[in-house]
Amino acid sequence: MKIFPAIDIKDKKCVRLVKGDFDNKTEYKMSPVEQAGKYKDHGFKNLHIVDLDGALTGETVNLDIIQDIVSKFDLRVEIGGGIRNIDSIQKYIDIGAEKVILGSAAIKDKNFLRKACEKFKNKIALGLDAKDGYLSVSGWKESSSQLTLEYLKEINDYGVGRLIYTDINRDGMKQGPNFNETIKVAEMSNCPVIISGGVSSIDDIKKAKNLKNVEGVIVGKAIYDGDIKLEELAKEDA
């Protein structure tokens, strides 16, 4: 089970949002680079980064910070946030990101997803952010009419390297992930799945370990709020 501690960057700071709401955010004192160093010191090997400025603008706003993290620490980084074209993917690959996460742009334009998967073999992670069974786009501000499982069926053979499944209703709420929906997604998906949204305890991680085709878990707010101790979490990272 891979543990992906999360770093969300906004205005060059680490922040956490509740249900993706930019008006409901907590800022933390530690810089993104310092936070990444802390994760590295605890022995984590993977890192999940979201450029929230990028999500809002569609540009690679925090590329320099992300480059700093990748070059300083030997961490396998997956990066997302407003990546809407091949050039942006290329920039992140060039600075050493292990996976680049596509979200809204891939849902709105399946052809873009297909091209990205063909050009960057096994480097594309697809973020499926769902609310009540339907995909959400544009930083979760818009619900689409796409059913999550129907969309997955359509793109399952494109060659996506990893799937990140988030239940928006659980995100930042620390109520535990939506395991029922995650199981459905993992059973259908041709690539391994990462669970995101609502992870609140070591028990959640132990439960995730028993699921088929689930590669890892993203942990965010529960770390920052001290509900999960990094020492305990690091023991689950394999």
C-alpha positions in Angstrom: 0.0 0.0 0.0 1.5 3.3 -1.1 0.8 6.3 1.2 0.6 9.6 -0.6 0.8 12.5 1.9 -0.8 15.5 0.3 0.5 19.0 -0.3 -2.0 21.6 -1.7 -0.3 24.8 -2.7 -2.1 28.2 -2.8 -0.3 31.5 -2.8 2.9 29.6 -2.2 1.6 28.2 1.1 0.3 24.8 2.2 -3.5 24.9 2.5 -6.4 22.5 2.9 -9.8 23.0 1.5 -13.1 21.6 2.7 -15.0 19.9 -0.1 -12.8 21.8 -2.6 -14.2 25.2 -1.5 -11.7 28.0 -1.9 -13.6 30.1 0.6 -13.3 27.4 3.2 -9.6 26.9 3.5 -7.0 26.5 6.3 -3.5 27.9 5.7 -0.5 26.2 7.4 2.7 27.8 8.6 5.1 25.3 7.0 6.1 26.0 3.4 5.4 23.3 0.8 9.1 22.6 0.5 9.5 22.2 4.3 6.4 20.0 4.4 7.8 17.8 1.7 11.1 17.6 3.7 9.1 16.5 6.8 7.4 13.7 4.8 10.8 12.6 3.5 12.3 12.6 7.0 9.6 10.2 8.1 10.5 7.8 5.3 7.6 8.4 2.9 8.4 7.6 -0.8 5.4 9.1 -2.6 3.9 12.6 -2.6 0.6 14.0 -3.9 0.8 17.7 -4.9 -2.1 19.9 -6.1 -1.4 23.3 -7.5 -4.6 25.1 -6.5 -3.5 28.3 -8.2 -3.1 26.1 -11.4 -6.6 24.7 -10.8 -8.0 28.2 -10.9 -5.9 29.6 -13.8 -5.0 26.6 -16.0 -1.3 27.6 -15.8 1.6 25.9 -14.2 1.8 28.6 -11.5 3.9 26.8 -8.9 6.2 24.9 -11.2 9.3 26.4 -9.4 8.1 25.2 -6.0 7.3 21.7 -7.4 10.7 21.6 -9.1 12.4 22.5 -5.8 10.6 19.6 -4.1 11.4 17.1 -6.8 15.1 18.0 -7.0 15.7 18.2 -3.2 14.0 15.1 -2.1 14.0 11.6 -3.6 10.2 11.4 -3.7 7.9 10.0 -6.4 5.7 12.9 -7.0 2.3 13.0 -8.7 1.1 16.5 -9.5 -2.3 17.9 -10.5 -4.2 21.1 -10.7 -5.5 22.8 -13.9 -3.4 20.8 -16.4 -5.1 21.4 -19.6 -2.6 20.9 -22.4 0.3 18.8 -23.6 2.8 21.6 -22.9 1.9 21.7 -19.2 2.3 17.9 -18.9 5.7 18.1 -20.6 6.9 20.8 -18.1 6.0 18.6 -15.2 7.6 15.5 -16.8 10.7 17.5 -17.6 11.2 18.5 -13.9 10.9 14.8 -12.9 7.3 14.3 -11.8 6.5 10.5 -11.7 2.8 11.0 -12.7 0.8 14.0 -14.0 -2.8 14.1 -13.0 -5.5 15.1 -15.5 -8.9 16.0 -14.3 -11.5 18.4 -15.8 -9.7 18.7 -19.1 -9.7 14.9 -19.6 -13.4 14.6 -18.6 -14.5 17.4 -21.0 -12.2 16.2 -23.8 -11.6 12.4 -24.0 -9.4 12.9 -27.0 -7.0 15.0 -25.0 -6.7 12.2 -22.5 -6.1 9.7 -25.2 -3.4 11.8 -26.8 -1.7 12.4 -23.4 -1.7 8.7 -22.6 -0.2 7.9 -26.0 2.6 10.5 -25.7 3.4 10.0 -22.0 3.2 6.2 -21.5 2.3 5.3 -18.0 2.9 8.9 -16.8 -0.8 10.0 -16.8 -2.9 9.7 -13.7 -6.6 10.4 -14.1 -8.4 12.2 -11.3 -12.1 11.2 -11.1 -13.8 13.5 -8.6 -17.3 12.3 -7.9 -20.4 13.6 -6.1 -23.4 11.3 -5.7 -22.2 9.1 -8.6 -21.6 11.9 -11.1 -18.2 13.5 -12.1 -17.5 17.0 -11.1 -15.2 19.4 -13.0 -13.6 22.9 -12.8 -12.3 22.7 -9.3 -15.6 20.9 -8.2 -17.6 24.0 -9.0 -19.5 22.2 -11.8 -21.2 18.8 -11.7 -21.2 17.1 -15.1 -23.9 14.9 -16.4 -21.4 12.1 -16.7 -21.8 9.1 -14.5 -18.4 8.1 -13.1 -18.6 4.4 -14.0 -20.0 5.2 -17.5 -17.1 7.6 -18.2 -14.6 5.0 -16.9 -16.0 2.4 -19.2 -15.4 4.7 -22.2 -11.8 5.5 -21.4 -10.7 2.3 -19.8 -8.5 1.2 -22.7 -6.7 4.5 -23.2 -3.7 3.5 -21.2 -4.1 5.6 -18.1 -1.3 4.7 -15.6 -3.2 5.4 -12.4 -6.7 6.4 -11.3 -7.3 8.7 -8.4 -10.9 8.4 -7.1 -12.2 11.2 -4.8 -15.6 11.4 -3.2 -16.1 15.1 -2.9 -18.7 14.7 -0.1 -16.0 13.1 2.0 -13.1 15.4 1.1 -11.7 17.3 4.1 -14.5 15.9 6.3 -12.5 13.1 7.9 -15.5 10.8 7.9 -13.7 7.9 6.1 -13.5 7.3 2.4 -16.5 6.1 0.3 -15.4 2.5 0.2 -18.5 1.2 -1.6 -18.0 3.4 -4.6 -14.3 2.9 -4.6 -14.7 -0.8 -4.8 -17.0 -0.4 -7.9 -14.4 1.8 -9.5 -11.5 -0.5 -8.7 -13.3 -3.5 -10.0 -13.9 -1.9 -13.3 -10.6 0.0 -13.8 -7.9 -1.4 -16.0 -5.3 0.5 -14.0 -4.6 0.7 -10.2 -6.7 3.0 -8.1 -5.7 5.5 -5.4 -8.3 6.4 -2.7 -8.7 10.1 -2.0 -11.1 12.0 0.2 -12.0 11.5 3.8 -9.2 9.3 5.1 -9.3 9.9 8.8 -7.6 7.1 10.6 -5.1 4.3 10.4 -8.1 1.9 10.3 -9.2 3.5 7.0 -5.8 2.6 5.6 -5.9 -0.9 6.9 -9.3 -1.4 5.3 -8.0 -0.1 2.0 -5.1 -2.6 2.1 -7.7 -5.4 1.6 -9.2 -4.0 -1.5 -8.4 -5.4 -4.9 -6.7 -3.2 -7.5 -6.2 -0.4 -4.9 -2.6 0.9 -5.1 -2.6 3.5 -2.4 -4.2 6.2 -0.3 -3.9 9.9 -0.3 -3.9 11.5 3.2 -4.2 15.2 3.7 -6.2 17.0 6.4 -5.9 14.2 8.9 -2.1 14.7 8.9 -2.3 18.5 9.2 -4.8 18.3 12.0 -2.8 15.7 13.9 -5.5 13.0 13.7 -3.0 10.6 12.1 0.6 10.6 13.4 3.2 10.5 10.7 5.1 7.9 12.6 2.1 5.6 12.5 1.3 6.4 8.9 4.9 5.7 7.7 4.6 2.1 9.1 1.8 1.5 6.7 3.7 2.7 3.6 5.1 -0.1 1.5 
